[in-house]
């Protein structure tokens, strides 16, 4: 279920990556006006607009290593919190223009992953990349406020449970490597659930961390593949 930047690399076609980045830049140019996000002309953004654009920006950062994308993702998330966050309970309202005085705040997927559920995963990602504790605090508050509703919704709250699982089982790959290097390309192309990618100064290595426990750095694509495969086999074995 989780969105992953490997989608842009699964065919190893730079044209697809460049097309995606150009499309993202065009949306930012046309829909972000005077530090406000718009759904369409003269209509302010809905929660879905914020969340899915932030998702694209985080993926763009993970694929390119450009700090500008994560900075823009932070800026939009702060705008979203200021505009739509329920300051009494937590979680996001779908819009700041409540129809007939009714405030809608849900996690049900009808039919795509709910913006509230995806926002939790993005808050955790931005926390992992930036180290800013406030984002994890927002994610924790949202997880708590929707707990009962998720239990009632069952399968229709699938992405909420995905985000909950990601909270307890994150994998962070700190890429001490150039974004265009073979090692970085391998990290982006490999899929492992709940992976967050952060770039740091080039030292020709990747440091993998499972939650708060970091492993020895890996220095080759094969070492990284072995680490990911071992993680998958361990997570599939209930005895481990």
RAVEN-V537889 format. One record per backbone hydrogen bond with DSSP energy under -1.0 kcal/mol. CO is the residue of the C=O (numbers start at 1). NH is the residue of the N-H. E is the energy in kcal/mol with one decimal. If there is no record, write none. Layout:
co=<CO:CO>
nh=<NH:NH>
e=<E:E>
//
This chain:
co=<4:5:6:6:9:13:14:15:16:17:18:19:20:21:22:23:24:25:26:27:28:31:36:37:40:43:43:46:47:48:49:50:51:52:53:54:55:56:57:58:59:60:61:66:67:68:69:70:71:72:73:74:75:76:77:78:79:80:81:84:85:86:91:94:98:99:104:114:115:116:117:118:119:120:121:122:123:124:125:126:127:132:133:134:135:136:137:138:139:140:141:142:144:146:147:148:149:150:153:154:155:156:157:158:159:160:161:162:163:164:165:170:171:172:173:174:174:175:175:176:176:176:178:181:182:183:184:185:186:194:196:198:205:206:207:208:209:210:213:218:220:221:222:223:224:225:226:227:228:229:230:231:232:234:237>
nh=<7:8:9:10:12:17:18:19:20:21:22:23:24:25:26:27:28:29:30:31:32:38:33:45:43:39:40:50:51:52:53:54:55:56:57:58:59:60:61:62:63:64:65:69:71:72:73:74:75:76:77:78:79:80:81:82:83:84:85:93:87:90:86:47:101:102:94:118:119:120:121:122:123:124:125:126:127:128:129:130:131:135:137:138:139:140:141:142:143:144:145:146:147:150:151:152:153:154:156:157:158:109:161:162:163:164:165:166:167:168:169:211:196:209:198:176:207:177:200:203:204:205:181:185:186:187:188:189:190:171:173:175:176:218:174:215:172:213:210:206:224:225:226:227:228:229:230:231:232:233:234:235:236:237:240>
e=<-2.0:-1.7:-1.3:-1.1:-1.3:-1.3:-3.0:-2.5:-2.3:-2.5:-2.5:-2.3:-2.3:-2.6:-2.1:-2.1:-2.3:-2.2:-2.2:-2.7:-1.4:-2.2:-2.7:-2.3:-2.3:-2.5:-1.3:-1.8:-2.8:-2.5:-1.5:-2.5:-2.4:-1.6:-2.2:-2.6:-2.2:-2.3:-2.2:-2.4:-1.9:-2.5:-2.9:-1.2:-2.0:-2.1:-2.2:-2.2:-2.1:-2.5:-2.4:-2.6:-1.9:-2.6:-2.6:-2.5:-2.0:-3.1:-1.4:-2.7:-1.0:-1.5:-3.2:-2.8:-1.6:-2.4:-2.2:-2.5:-2.4:-1.3:-1.4:-2.2:-2.7:-2.1:-2.0:-2.9:-2.1:-2.3:-2.4:-2.8:-2.9:-1.5:-2.0:-2.0:-2.0:-2.7:-2.2:-2.3:-2.5:-2.1:-2.3:-1.6:-1.3:-2.5:-1.8:-1.7:-2.2:-2.0:-1.8:-2.1:-1.3:-2.3:-1.6:-1.9:-2.3:-2.4:-2.5:-2.1:-1.6:-1.2:-1.9:-1.9:-3.0:-2.7:-2.3:-1.0:-2.3:-1.4:-2.4:-2.5:-1.3:-1.9:-2.0:-2.6:-2.2:-1.9:-2.2:-2.3:-2.1:-2.6:-3.1:-3.7:-1.9:-2.7:-2.5:-3.0:-2.9:-2.2:-2.7:-2.5:-1.9:-2.5:-2.3:-2.1:-2.5:-2.6:-2.4:-2.1:-2.3:-2.4:-2.3:-2.5:-1.4:-1.0:-2.2>
//
